[in-house]
């Protein structure tokens, strides 16, 4: 009587991707448009035309998604942009929320 040993297939652990968060630009009626574009270019590394488009959408609709990142990066970028605005004396605000 022989005993056969069957190999089990290796089980690969499922690694969950980090939840993504949107960085959202909120419109205000006081921050100069040029400053908003400057923040988008500096903090988010967005090109000039795209930065202008994002600023314009936020201006006309009240808010606009700037970009999507893992939660920690999204919060860091939003905080950096908010600090830049605060330091310059502008009420400009960025916020984050989970992507659906």
Order of alpha helices (4+ residues) and beta strands (2+ residues): beta-alpha-alpha-beta-alpha-beta
